[in-house]
Amino acid sequence: MSLPRTHTFHGKKYQLILEELDGMCFADGRDCLVVGRDLKIRVGLETLLHEMLHACDWSASEDKVDQSARDMARLLWNLGYRIKK
């Protein structure tokens, strides 16, 4: 199964880039979400969720995004969610 190349958050389409950055999300015309962490480990899942939260709500504080991503990653990980590559 191939990984998706784009995803839409709140009506805005983002290009998904998996490369060697920890994580970044742009909505300034570039509209991309970059995740370089290994998605097979929990910190990778947390980084992906963190950047997805930014894409969904640019007004959320960094602290709120960090905490939400950690909480969601922990629950998903405990439920057994893993990427298989």
Backbone hydrogen bonds, N-H to C=O, Kabsch-Sander energy under -0.5 kcal/mol:
donor,donor_aa,acceptor,acceptor_aa,energy
7,H,14,Y,-2.1
9,F,7,H,-0.5
9,F,12,K,-2.5
12,K,9,F,-2.1
13,K,11,G,-0.5
14,Y,7,H,-3.1
15,Q,31,D,-2.4
16,L,5,R,-3.4
17,I,15,Q,-0.6
17,I,33,L,-2.7
18,L,16,L,-0.5
19,E,17,I,-0.8
21,L,19,E,-0.7
24,M,34,V,-2.2
26,F,32,C,-3.1
32,C,26,F,-0.8
33,L,15,Q,-2.9
34,V,24,M,-3.7
35,V,17,I,-2.5
36,G,21,L,-1.4
36,G,22,D,-0.7
37,R,22,D,-0.8
39,L,37,R,-0.5
41,I,38,D,-1.6
44,G,38,D,-0.5
44,G,41,I,-0.8
45,L,41,I,-1.7
46,E,42,R,-2.6
47,T,43,V,-2.3
48,L,44,G,-2.4
49,L,45,L,-2.5
50,H,46,E,-2.5
51,E,47,T,-2.3
52,M,48,L,-2.1
53,L,49,L,-2.4
54,H,50,H,-1.7
55,A,51,E,-2.0
56,C,52,M,-1.7
57,D,53,L,-2.1
60,A,57,D,-1.3
65,V,61,S,-2.5
66,D,62,E,-2.9
67,Q,63,D,-2.5
68,S,64,K,-2.6
69,A,65,V,-2.6
70,R,66,D,-2.4
71,D,67,Q,-2.6
72,M,68,S,-2.7
73,A,69,A,-2.7
74,R,70,R,-2.4
75,L,71,D,-1.9
76,L,72,M,-2.8
77,W,73,A,-2.8
78,N,74,R,-2.4
79,L,75,L,-1.7
80,G,77,W,-1.4
81,Y,76,L,-2.5
83,I,39,L,-0.6
85,K,83,I,-0.6
